[in-house]
Amino acid sequence: MTKSNKELVLYRLQRAHETLADARILADAGRWNPCVNRLYYACFYAVSVKYIPKILHKPTSLIAPESPSNL
């Protein structure tokens, strides 16, 4: 894992913790809809860490695949 990948992982984990803290504040205030929204994103940030190396190292094609000639 490169240094930039590690930085991105740390950033996403930090965002997950911050977003979870926001959800706790909203739950304490009884604001359930935005609380659930923050929980969703906290999970998203945490789970996305697992896929960062795969996403950043996935080769991409600059040329669009050709469409079938029979269409």
C-alpha positions as CSV (number, residue, x, y, z in Angstrom):
1,M,0.0,0.0,0.0
2,T,1.4,3.3,-1.0
3,K,1.7,6.4,1.3
4,S,-1.2,8.1,-0.5
5,N,-3.3,4.9,0.0
6,K,-2.5,4.9,3.7
7,E,-3.4,8.6,4.0
8,L,-6.7,7.9,2.3
9,V,-7.4,5.0,4.6
10,L,-6.6,7.2,7.7
11,Y,-8.8,10.0,6.3
12,R,-11.8,7.6,5.7
13,L,-11.4,6.1,9.2
14,Q,-11.3,9.6,10.7
15,R,-14.4,10.6,8.8
16,A,-16.1,7.5,10.0
17,H,-15.4,8.3,13.6
18,E,-16.4,12.0,13.2
19,T,-19.6,11.0,11.5
20,L,-20.4,8.5,14.2
21,A,-19.9,11.2,16.8
22,D,-22.3,13.5,14.8
23,A,-24.9,10.6,14.9
24,R,-24.6,10.4,18.6
25,I,-25.3,14.1,19.0
26,L,-28.3,13.9,16.7
27,A,-29.6,10.8,18.6
28,D,-29.3,12.6,21.9
29,A,-31.3,15.4,20.4
30,G,-34.0,13.0,19.2
31,R,-33.3,13.9,15.6
32,W,-33.7,10.4,14.2
33,N,-33.7,10.9,10.4
34,P,-30.5,12.8,10.3
35,C,-29.0,10.4,12.9
36,V,-29.7,7.5,10.6
37,N,-28.2,9.4,7.7
38,R,-25.0,10.0,9.7
39,L,-24.9,6.3,10.7
40,Y,-25.2,5.2,7.1
41,Y,-22.3,7.4,6.1
42,A,-20.2,6.3,9.1
43,C,-20.6,2.7,7.9
44,F,-19.9,3.7,4.3
45,Y,-16.6,5.4,5.2
46,A,-15.5,2.5,7.4
47,V,-16.4,-0.2,4.9
48,S,-14.9,1.7,2.0
49,V,-11.5,1.4,3.6
50,K,-11.4,-2.3,2.8
51,Y,-11.8,-1.5,-0.9
52,I,-9.4,1.4,-1.3
53,P,-6.4,-0.6,-2.5
54,K,-8.6,-2.5,-5.0
55,I,-10.2,0.6,-6.4
56,L,-6.9,2.6,-6.7
57,H,-5.1,-0.3,-8.4
58,K,-7.8,-1.4,-10.7
59,P,-6.7,-0.9,-14.3
60,T,-9.1,1.2,-16.4
61,S,-9.5,1.4,-20.1
62,L,-9.4,4.8,-21.8
63,I,-11.1,3.4,-24.8
64,A,-14.8,2.5,-24.6
65,P,-15.6,-1.1,-25.5
66,E,-16.9,-1.6,-29.0
67,S,-20.6,-2.2,-29.3
68,P,-21.8,-5.3,-31.0
69,S,-22.2,-4.8,-34.8
70,N,-25.6,-6.6,-34.8
71,L,-27.3,-3.9,-32.6
